[in-house]
């Protein structure tokens, strides 16, 4: 895992088309802004896990 330190308003670039920006730091929470192409899905991990569980539990036709 790559670990980076960023301050408010600083960005991280992933590939040529994804940017993460630290919007706000408040206590133990960090707000991130994410710029990504529309064809790249972006989810919180718990949402992503729920989507995967739901898609694997659907009956096959």
mmCIF file of the N, C-alpha and C atoms, coordinates in Angstrom:
data_MODEL
# 
_entry.id   MODEL 
# 
loop_
_atom_site.group_PDB 
_atom_site.id 
_atom_site.type_symbol 
_atom_site.label_atom_id 
_atom_site.label_alt_id 
_atom_site.label_comp_id 
_atom_site.label_asym_id 
_atom_site.label_entity_id 
_atom_site.label_seq_id 
_atom_site.pdbx_PDB_ins_code 
_atom_site.Cartn_x 
_atom_site.Cartn_y 
_atom_site.Cartn_z 
_atom_site.occupancy 
_atom_site.B_iso_or_equiv 
_atom_site.pdbx_formal_charge 
_atom_site.auth_seq_id 
_atom_site.auth_comp_id 
_atom_site.auth_asym_id 
_atom_site.auth_atom_id 
_atom_site.pdbx_PDB_model_num 
ATOM 1   N N  . UNK A 1 1  ? 0.845   -1.174  0.000   1.00 0.00 ? 1  UNK A N  1 
ATOM 2   C CA . UNK A 1 1  ? 0.000   0.000   0.000   1.00 0.00 ? 1  UNK A CA 1 
ATOM 3   C C  . UNK A 1 1  ? 0.893   1.240   0.000   1.00 0.00 ? 1  UNK A C  1 
ATOM 4   N N  . UNK A 1 2  ? 0.602   2.143   -0.868  1.00 0.00 ? 2  UNK A N  1 
ATOM 5   C CA . UNK A 1 2  ? 1.288   3.434   -0.903  1.00 0.00 ? 2  UNK A CA 1 
ATOM 6   C C  . UNK A 1 2  ? 0.590   4.372   0.075   1.00 0.00 ? 2  UNK A C  1 
ATOM 7   N N  . UNK A 1 3  ? 1.343   5.005   0.953   1.00 0.00 ? 3  UNK A N  1 
ATOM 8   C CA . UNK A 1 3  ? 0.784   5.946   1.916   1.00 0.00 ? 3  UNK A CA 1 
ATOM 9   C C  . UNK A 1 3  ? 1.358   7.325   1.613   1.00 0.00 ? 3  UNK A C  1 
ATOM 10  N N  . UNK A 1 4  ? 0.488   8.298   1.403   1.00 0.00 ? 4  UNK A N  1 
ATOM 11  C CA . UNK A 1 4  ? 0.895   9.664   1.079   1.00 0.00 ? 4  UNK A CA 1 
ATOM 12  C C  . UNK A 1 4  ? 0.311   10.633  2.094   1.00 0.00 ? 4  UNK A C  1 
ATOM 13  N N  . UNK A 1 5  ? 1.021   11.692  2.363   1.00 0.00 ? 5  UNK A N  1 
ATOM 14  C CA . UNK A 1 5  ? 0.507   12.762  3.215   1.00 0.00 ? 5  UNK A CA 1 
ATOM 15  C C  . UNK A 1 5  ? 0.119   13.932  2.321   1.00 0.00 ? 5  UNK A C  1 
ATOM 16  N N  . UNK A 1 6  ? -1.027  14.524  2.590   1.00 0.00 ? 6  UNK A N  1 
ATOM 17  C CA . UNK A 1 6  ? -1.497  15.683  1.830   1.00 0.00 ? 6  UNK A CA 1 
ATOM 18  C C  . UNK A 1 6  ? -2.101  16.671  2.802   1.00 0.00 ? 6  UNK A C  1 
ATOM 19  N N  . UNK A 1 7  ? -2.021  17.943  2.476   1.00 0.00 ? 7  UNK A N  1 
ATOM 20  C CA . UNK A 1 7  ? -2.671  18.994  3.243   1.00 0.00 ? 7  UNK A CA 1 
ATOM 21  C C  . UNK A 1 7  ? -3.932  19.427  2.512   1.00 0.00 ? 7  UNK A C  1 
ATOM 22  N N  . UNK A 1 8  ? -4.743  20.229  3.181   1.00 0.00 ? 8  UNK A N  1 
ATOM 23  C CA . UNK A 1 8  ? -5.975  20.731  2.575   1.00 0.00 ? 8  UNK A CA 1 
ATOM 24  C C  . UNK A 1 8  ? -5.654  21.390  1.229   1.00 0.00 ? 8  UNK A C  1 
ATOM 25  N N  . UNK A 1 9  ? -6.494  21.115  0.257   1.00 0.00 ? 9  UNK A N  1 
ATOM 26  C CA . UNK A 1 9  ? -6.405  21.637  -1.110  1.00 0.00 ? 9  UNK A CA 1 
ATOM 27  C C  . UNK A 1 9  ? -5.287  21.009  -1.949  1.00 0.00 ? 9  UNK A C  1 
ATOM 28  N N  . UNK A 1 10 ? -4.571  20.036  -1.420  1.00 0.00 ? 10 UNK A N  1 
ATOM 29  C CA . UNK A 1 10 ? -3.558  19.335  -2.213  1.00 0.00 ? 10 UNK A CA 1 
ATOM 30  C C  . UNK A 1 10 ? -4.198  18.117  -2.878  1.00 0.00 ? 10 UNK A C  1 
ATOM 31  N N  . UNK A 1 11 ? -3.631  17.712  -4.011  1.00 0.00 ? 11 UNK A N  1 
ATOM 32  C CA . UNK A 1 11 ? -4.219  16.631  -4.798  1.00 0.00 ? 11 UNK A CA 1 
ATOM 33  C C  . UNK A 1 11 ? -3.271  15.443  -4.943  1.00 0.00 ? 11 UNK A C  1 
ATOM 34  N N  . UNK A 1 12 ? -3.864  14.315  -5.262  1.00 0.00 ? 12 UNK A N  1 
ATOM 35  C CA . UNK A 1 12 ? -3.168  13.104  -5.665  1.00 0.00 ? 12 UNK A CA 1 
ATOM 36  C C  . UNK A 1 12 ? -3.717  12.740  -7.033  1.00 0.00 ? 12 UNK A C  1 
ATOM 37  N N  . UNK A 1 13 ? -2.850  12.387  -7.966  1.00 0.00 ? 13 UNK A N  1 
ATOM 38  C CA . UNK A 1 13 ? -3.264  12.027  -9.320  1.00 0.00 ? 13 UNK A CA 1 
ATOM 39  C C  . UNK A 1 13 ? -3.038  10.533  -9.517  1.00 0.00 ? 13 UNK A C  1 
ATOM 40  N N  . UNK A 1 14 ? -4.061  9.849   -10.023 1.00 0.00 ? 14 UNK A N  1 
ATOM 41  C CA . UNK A 1 14 ? -3.979  8.416   -10.311 1.00 0.00 ? 14 UNK A CA 1 
ATOM 42  C C  . UNK A 1 14 ? -4.150  8.253   -11.811 1.00 0.00 ? 14 UNK A C  1 
ATOM 43  N N  . UNK A 1 15 ? -3.125  7.719   -12.466 1.00 0.00 ? 15 UNK A N  1 
ATOM 44  C CA . UNK A 1 15 ? -3.174  7.599   -13.916 1.00 0.00 ? 15 UNK A CA 1 
ATOM 45  C C  . UNK A 1 15 ? -3.288  8.970   -14.545 1.00 0.00 ? 15 UNK A C  1 
ATOM 46  N N  . UNK A 1 16 ? -3.919  9.025   -15.708 1.00 0.00 ? 16 UNK A N  1 
ATOM 47  C CA . UNK A 1 16 ? -4.074  10.285  -16.420 1.00 0.00 ? 16 UNK A CA 1 
ATOM 48  C C  . UNK A 1 16 ? -5.409  10.961  -16.170 1.00 0.00 ? 16 UNK A C  1 
ATOM 49  N N  . UNK A 1 17 ? -6.334  10.265  -15.490 1.00 0.00 ? 17 UNK A N  1 
ATOM 50  C CA . UNK A 1 17 ? -7.693  10.795  -15.475 1.00 0.00 ? 17 UNK A CA 1 
ATOM 51  C C  . UNK A 1 17 ? -8.381  10.821  -14.118 1.00 0.00 ? 17 UNK A C  1 
ATOM 52  N N  . UNK A 1 18 ? -7.702  10.461  -13.038 1.00 0.00 ? 18 UNK A N  1 
ATOM 53  C CA . UNK A 1 18 ? -8.344  10.463  -11.724 1.00 0.00 ? 18 UNK A CA 1 
ATOM 54  C C  . UNK A 1 18 ? -7.558  11.369  -10.791 1.00 0.00 ? 18 UNK A C  1 
ATOM 55  N N  . UNK A 1 19 ? -8.278  12.284  -10.131 1.00 0.00 ? 19 UNK A N  1 
ATOM 56  C CA . UNK A 1 19 ? -7.662  13.193  -9.172  1.00 0.00 ? 19 UNK A CA 1 
ATOM 57  C C  . UNK A 1 19 ? -8.428  13.133  -7.855  1.00 0.00 ? 19 UNK A C  1 
ATOM 58  N N  . UNK A 1 20 ? -7.693  13.055  -6.756  1.00 0.00 ? 20 UNK A N  1 
ATOM 59  C CA . UNK A 1 20 ? -8.260  13.106  -5.415  1.00 0.00 ? 20 UNK A CA 1 
ATOM 60  C C  . UNK A 1 20 ? -7.765  14.384  -4.762  1.00 0.00 ? 20 UNK A C  1 
ATOM 61  N N  . UNK A 1 21 ? -8.661  15.121  -4.140  1.00 0.00 ? 21 UNK A N  1 
ATOM 62  C CA . UNK A 1 21 ? -8.272  16.372  -3.484  1.00 0.00 ? 21 UNK A CA 1 
ATOM 63  C C  . UNK A 1 21 ? -8.774  16.374  -2.052  1.00 0.00 ? 21 UNK A C  1 
ATOM 64  N N  . UNK A 1 22 ? -7.929  16.777  -1.125  1.00 0.00 ? 22 UNK A N  1 
ATOM 65  C CA . UNK A 1 22 ? -8.334  16.921  0.266   1.00 0.00 ? 22 UNK A CA 1 
ATOM 66  C C  . UNK A 1 22 ? -9.131  18.216  0.368   1.00 0.00 ? 22 UNK A C  1 
ATOM 67  N N  . UNK A 1 23 ? -10.409 18.099  0.647   1.00 0.00 ? 23 UNK A N  1 
ATOM 68  C CA . UNK A 1 23 ? -11.311 19.250  0.718   1.00 0.00 ? 23 UNK A CA 1 
ATOM 69  C C  . UNK A 1 23 ? -11.315 19.854  2.115   1.00 0.00 ? 23 UNK A C  1 
ATOM 70  N N  . UNK A 1 24 ? -11.353 18.973  3.122   1.00 0.00 ? 24 UNK A N  1 
ATOM 71  C CA . UNK A 1 24 ? -11.465 19.459  4.492   1.00 0.00 ? 24 UNK A CA 1 
ATOM 72  C C  . UNK A 1 24 ? -10.923 18.411  5.442   1.00 0.00 ? 24 UNK A C  1 
ATOM 73  N N  . UNK A 1 25 ? -10.283 18.864  6.510   1.00 0.00 ? 25 UNK A N  1 
ATOM 74  C CA . UNK A 1 25 ? -9.821  17.987  7.581   1.00 0.00 ? 25 UNK A CA 1 
ATOM 75  C C  . UNK A 1 25 ? -10.456 18.514  8.859   1.00 0.00 ? 25 UNK A C  1 
ATOM 76  N N  . UNK A 1 26 ? -11.249 17.664  9.499   1.00 0.00 ? 26 UNK A N  1 
ATOM 77  C CA . UNK A 1 26 ? -11.934 18.088  10.720  1.00 0.00 ? 26 UNK A CA 1 
ATOM 78  C C  . UNK A 1 26 ? -11.843 16.942  11.727  1.00 0.00 ? 26 UNK A C  1 
ATOM 79  N N  . UNK A 1 27 ? -11.024 17.123  12.744  1.00 0.00 ? 27 UNK A N  1 
ATOM 80  C CA . UNK A 1 27 ? -10.851 16.066  13.747  1.00 0.00 ? 27 UNK A CA 1 
ATOM 81  C C  . UNK A 1 27 ? -10.266 14.824  13.099  1.00 0.00 ? 27 UNK A C  1 
ATOM 82  N N  . UNK A 1 28 ? -10.966 13.703  13.256  1.00 0.00 ? 28 UNK A N  1 
ATOM 83  C CA . UNK A 1 28 ? -10.488 12.449  12.687  1.00 0.00 ? 28 UNK A CA 1 
ATOM 84  C C  . UNK A 1 28 ? -11.125 12.129  11.333  1.00 0.00 ? 28 UNK A C  1 
ATOM 85  N N  . UNK A 1 29 ? -11.764 13.117  10.691  1.00 0.00 ? 29 UNK A N  1 
ATOM 86  C CA . UNK A 1 29 ? -12.401 12.904  9.392   1.00 0.00 ? 29 UNK A CA 1 
ATOM 87  C C  . UNK A 1 29 ? -11.756 13.764  8.327   1.00 0.00 ? 29 UNK A C  1 
ATOM 88  N N  . UNK A 1 30 ? -11.653 13.183  7.146   1.00 0.00 ? 30 UNK A N  1 
ATOM 89  C CA . UNK A 1 30 ? -11.113 13.883  5.978   1.00 0.00 ? 30 UNK A CA 1 
ATOM 90  C C  . UNK A 1 30 ? -12.165 13.836  4.886   1.00 0.00 ? 30 UNK A C  1 
ATOM 91  N N  . UNK A 1 31 ? -12.484 14.978  4.295   1.00 0.00 ? 31 UNK A N  1 
ATOM 92  C CA . UNK A 1 31 ? -13.396 15.021  3.148   1.00 0.00 ? 31 UNK A CA 1 
ATOM 93  C C  . UNK A 1 31 ? -12.551 15.069  1.886   1.00 0.00 ? 31 UNK A C  1 
ATOM 94  N N  . UNK A 1 32 ? -12.855 14.169  0.965   1.00 0.00 ? 32 UNK A N  1 
ATOM 95  C CA . UNK A 1 32 ? -12.118 14.084  -0.294  1.00 0.00 ? 32 UNK A CA 1 
ATOM 96  C C  . UNK A 1 32 ? -13.024 14.451  -1.452  1.00 0.00 ? 32 UNK A C  1 
ATOM 97  N N  . UNK A 1 33 ? -12.468 15.146  -2.418  1.00 0.00 ? 33 UNK A N  1 
ATOM 98  C CA . UNK A 1 33 ? -13.144 15.384  -3.687  1.00 0.00 ? 33 UNK A CA 1 
ATOM 99  C C  . UNK A 1 33 ? -12.504 14.466  -4.719  1.00 0.00 ? 33 UNK A C  1 
ATOM 100 N N  . UNK A 1 34 ? -13.307 13.853  -5.552  1.00 0.00 ? 34 UNK A N  1 
ATOM 101 C CA . UNK A 1 34 ? -12.806 12.893  -6.535  1.00 0.00 ? 34 UNK A CA 1 
ATOM 102 C C  . UNK A 1 34 ? -13.260 13.304  -7.921  1.00 0.00 ? 34 UNK A C  1 
ATOM 103 N N  . UNK A 1 35 ? -12.306 13.481  -8.814  1.00 0.00 ? 35 UNK A N  1 
ATOM 104 C CA . UNK A 1 35 ? -12.596 13.724  -10.229 1.00 0.00 ? 35 UNK A CA 1 
ATOM 105 C C  . UNK A 1 35 ? -12.202 12.463  -10.986 1.00 0.00 ? 35 UNK A C  1 
ATOM 106 N N  . UNK A 1 36 ? -13.167 11.872  -11.671 1.00 0.00 ? 36 UNK A N  1 
ATOM 107 C CA . UNK A 1 36 ? -12.907 10.652  -12.436 1.00 0.00 ? 36 UNK A CA 1 
ATOM 108 C C  . UNK A 1 36 ? -13.836 10.619  -13.641 1.00 0.00 ? 36 UNK A C  1 
ATOM 109 N N  . UNK A 1 37 ? -13.432 9.927   -14.702 1.00 0.00 ? 37 UNK A N  1 
ATOM 110 C CA . UNK A 1 37 ? -14.322 9.796   -15.854 1.00 0.00 ? 37 UNK A CA 1 
ATOM 111 C C  . UNK A 1 37 ? -15.621 9.106   -15.454 1.00 0.00 ? 37 UNK A C  1 
ATOM 112 N N  . UNK A 1 38 ? -16.680 9.377   -16.190 1.00 0.00 ? 38 UNK A N  1 
ATOM 113 C CA . UNK A 1 38 ? -17.994 8.790   -15.872 1.00 0.00 ? 38 UNK A CA 1 
ATOM 114 C C  . UNK A 1 38 ? -17.988 7.265   -15.922 1.00 0.00 ? 38 UNK A C  1 
ATOM 115 N N  . UNK A 1 39 ? -17.086 6.679   -16.708 1.00 0.00 ? 39 UNK A N  1 
ATOM 116 C CA . UNK A 1 39 ? -17.070 5.217   -16.820 1.00 0.00 ? 39 UNK A CA 1 
ATOM 117 C C  . UNK A 1 39 ? -16.297 4.553   -15.677 1.00 0.00 ? 39 UNK A C  1 
ATOM 118 N N  . UNK A 1 40 ? -15.769 5.329   -14.748 1.00 0.00 ? 40 UNK A N  1 
ATOM 119 C CA . UNK A 1 40 ? -15.076 4.791   -13.579 1.00 0.00 ? 40 UNK A CA 1 
ATOM 120 C C  . UNK A 1 40 ? -16.013 4.921   -12.381 1.00 0.00 ? 40 UNK A C  1 
ATOM 121 N N  . UNK A 1 41 ? -16.391 3.785   -11.799 1.00 0.00 ? 41 UNK A N  1 
ATOM 122 C CA . UNK A 1 41 ? -17.282 3.860   -10.638 1.00 0.00 ? 41 UNK A CA 1 
ATOM 123 C C  . UNK A 1 41 ? -16.457 4.156   -9.389  1.00 0.00 ? 41 UNK A C  1 
ATOM 124 N N  . UNK A 1 42 ? -17.022 5.001   -8.525  1.00 0.00 ? 42 UNK A N  1 
ATOM 125 C CA . UNK A 1 42 ? -16.365 5.390   -7.281  1.00 0.00 ? 42 UNK A CA 1 
ATOM 126 C C  . UNK A 1 42 ? -17.369 5.175   -6.156  1.00 0.00 ? 42 UNK A C  1 
ATOM 127 N N  . UNK A 1 43 ? -17.001 4.352   -5.173  1.00 0.00 ? 43 UNK A N  1 
ATOM 128 C CA . UNK A 1 43 ? -17.893 4.036   -4.057  1.00 0.00 ? 43 UNK A CA 1 
ATOM 129 C C  . UNK A 1 43 ? -17.101 4.029   -2.764  1.00 0.00 ? 43 UNK A C  1 
ATOM 130 N N  . UNK A 1 44 ? -17.781 4.306   -1.651  1.00 0.00 ? 44 UNK A N  1 
ATOM 131 C CA . UNK A 1 44 ? -17.196 4.016   -0.345  1.00 0.00 ? 44 UNK A CA 1 
ATOM 132 C C  . UNK A 1 44 ? -17.061 2.497   -0.250  1.00 0.00 ? 44 UNK A C  1 
ATOM 133 N N  . UNK A 1 45 ? -16.082 2.021   0.512   1.00 0.00 ? 45 UNK A N  1 
ATOM 134 C CA . UNK A 1 45 ? -15.828 0.578   0.563   1.00 0.00 ? 45 UNK A CA 1 
ATOM 135 C C  . UNK A 1 45 ? -17.049 -0.223  1.002   1.00 0.00 ? 45 UNK A C  1 
ATOM 136 N N  . UNK A 1 46 ? -17.793 0.265   1.993   1.00 0.00 ? 46 UNK A N  1 
ATOM 137 C CA . UNK A 1 46 ? -18.948 -0.505  2.477   1.00 0.00 ? 46 UNK A CA 1 
ATOM 138 C C  . UNK A 1 46 ? -20.036 -0.588  1.414   1.00 0.00 ? 46 UNK A C  1 
ATOM 139 N N  . UNK A 1 47 ? -20.194 0.438   0.603   1.00 0.00 ? 47 UNK A N  1 
ATOM 140 C CA . UNK A 1 47 ? -21.164 0.410   -0.493  1.00 0.00 ? 47 UNK A CA 1 
ATOM 141 C C  . UNK A 1 47 ? -20.694 -0.568  -1.568  1.00 0.00 ? 47 UNK A C  1 
ATOM 142 N N  . UNK A 1 48 ? -19.414 -0.511  -1.913  1.00 0.00 ? 48 UNK A N  1 
ATOM 143 C CA . UNK A 1 48 ? -18.849 -1.420  -2.908  1.00 0.00 ? 48 UNK A CA 1 
ATOM 144 C C  . UNK A 1 48 ? -19.033 -2.880  -2.467  1.00 0.00 ? 48 UNK A C  1 
ATOM 145 N N  . UNK A 1 49 ? -18.747 -3.160  -1.197  1.00 0.00 ? 49 UNK A N  1 
ATOM 146 C CA . UNK A 1 49 ? -18.908 -4.523  -0.677  1.00 0.00 ? 49 UNK A CA 1 
ATOM 147 C C  . UNK A 1 49 ? -20.366 -4.976  -0.762  1.00 0.00 ? 49 UNK A C  1 
ATOM 148 N N  . UNK A 1 50 ? -21.304 -4.094  -0.447  1.00 0.00 ? 50 UNK A N  1 
ATOM 149 C CA . UNK A 1 50 ? -22.729 -4.438  -0.521  1.00 0.00 ? 50 UNK A CA 1 
ATOM 150 C C  . UNK A 1 50 ? -23.144 -4.722  -1.967  1.00 0.00 ? 50 UNK A C  1 
ATOM 151 N N  . UNK A 1 51 ? -22.651 -3.927  -2.894  1.00 0.00 ? 51 UNK A N  1 
ATOM 152 C CA . UNK A 1 51 ? -22.957 -4.152  -4.311  1.00 0.00 ? 51 UNK A CA 1 
ATOM 153 C C  . UNK A 1 51 ? -22.422 -5.506  -4.747  1.00 0.00 ? 51 UNK A C  1 
ATOM 154 N N  . UNK A 1 52 ? -21.214 -5.836  -4.361  1.00 0.00 ? 52 UNK A N  1 
ATOM 155 C CA . UNK A 1 52 ? -20.623 -7.137  -4.730  1.00 0.00 ? 52 UNK A CA 1 
ATOM 156 C C  . UNK A 1 52 ? -21.401 -8.289  -4.121  1.00 0.00 ? 52 UNK A C  1 
ATOM 157 N N  . UNK A 1 53 ? -21.774 -8.155  -2.829  1.00 0.00 ? 53 UNK A N  1 
ATOM 158 C CA . UNK A 1 53 ? -22.556 -9.219  -2.181  1.00 0.00 ? 53 UNK A CA 1 
ATOM 159 C C  . UNK A 1 53 ? -23.887 -9.416  -2.904  1.00 0.00 ? 53 UNK A C  1 
ATOM 160 N N  . UNK A 1 54 ? -24.530 -8.322  -3.245  1.00 0.00 ? 54 UNK A N  1 
ATOM 161 C CA . UNK A 1 54 ? -25.831 -8.398  -3.916  1.00 0.00 ? 54 UNK A CA 1 
ATOM 162 C C  . UNK A 1 54 ? -25.695 -9.044  -5.298  1.00 0.00 ? 54 UNK A C  1 
ATOM 163 N N  . UNK A 1 55 ? -24.665 -8.695  -6.025  1.00 0.00 ? 55 UNK A N  1 
ATOM 164 C CA . UNK A 1 55 ? -24.498 -9.239  -7.379  1.00 0.00 ? 55 UNK A CA 1 
ATOM 165 C C  . UNK A 1 55 ? -24.122 -10.710 -7.362  1.00 0.00 ? 55 UNK A C  1 
ATOM 166 N N  . UNK A 1 56 ? -23.440 -11.184 -6.302  1.00 0.00 ? 56 UNK A N  1 
ATOM 167 C CA . UNK A 1 56 ? -23.078 -12.596 -6.233  1.00 0.00 ? 56 UNK A CA 1 
ATOM 168 C C  . UNK A 1 56 ? -24.211 -13.444 -5.670  1.00 0.00 ? 56 UNK A C  1 
ATOM 169 N N  . UNK A 1 57 ? -25.179 -12.812 -4.972  1.00 0.00 ? 57 UNK A N  1 
ATOM 170 C CA . UNK A 1 57 ? -26.279 -13.593 -4.400  1.00 0.00 ? 57 UNK A CA 1 
ATOM 171 C C  . UNK A 1 57 ? -27.475 -13.679 -5.331  1.00 0.00 ? 57 UNK A C  1 
ATOM 172 N N  . UNK A 1 58 ? -27.453 -12.978 -6.477  1.00 0.00 ? 58 UNK A N  1 
ATOM 173 C CA . UNK A 1 58 ? -28.573 -13.039 -7.406  1.00 0.00 ? 58 UNK A CA 1 
ATOM 174 C C  . UNK A 1 58 ? -28.613 -14.414 -8.061  1.00 0.00 ? 58 UNK A C  1 
ATOM 175 N N  . UNK A 1 59 ? -29.816 -15.004 -8.155  1.00 0.00 ? 59 UNK A N  1 
ATOM 176 C CA . UNK A 1 59 ? -29.947 -16.327 -8.784  1.00 0.00 ? 59 UNK A CA 1 
ATOM 177 C C  . UNK A 1 59 ? -29.603 -16.239 -10.286 1.00 0.00 ? 59 UNK A C  1 
ATOM 178 N N  . UNK A 1 60 ? -28.947 -17.264 -10.751 1.00 0.00 ? 60 UNK A N  1 
ATOM 179 C CA . UNK A 1 60 ? -28.597 -17.337 -12.174 1.00 0.00 ? 60 UNK A CA 1 
ATOM 180 C C  . UNK A 1 60 ? -29.809 -17.784 -12.981 1.00 0.00 ? 60 UNK A C  1 
ATOM 181 N N  . UNK A 1 61 ? -30.051 -17.166 -14.133 1.00 0.00 ? 61 UNK A N  1 
ATOM 182 C CA . UNK A 1 61 ? -31.204 -17.534 -14.973 1.00 0.00 ? 61 UNK A CA 1 
ATOM 183 C C  . UNK A 1 61 ? -30.811 -18.580 -15.975 1.00 0.00 ? 61 UNK A C  1 
# 
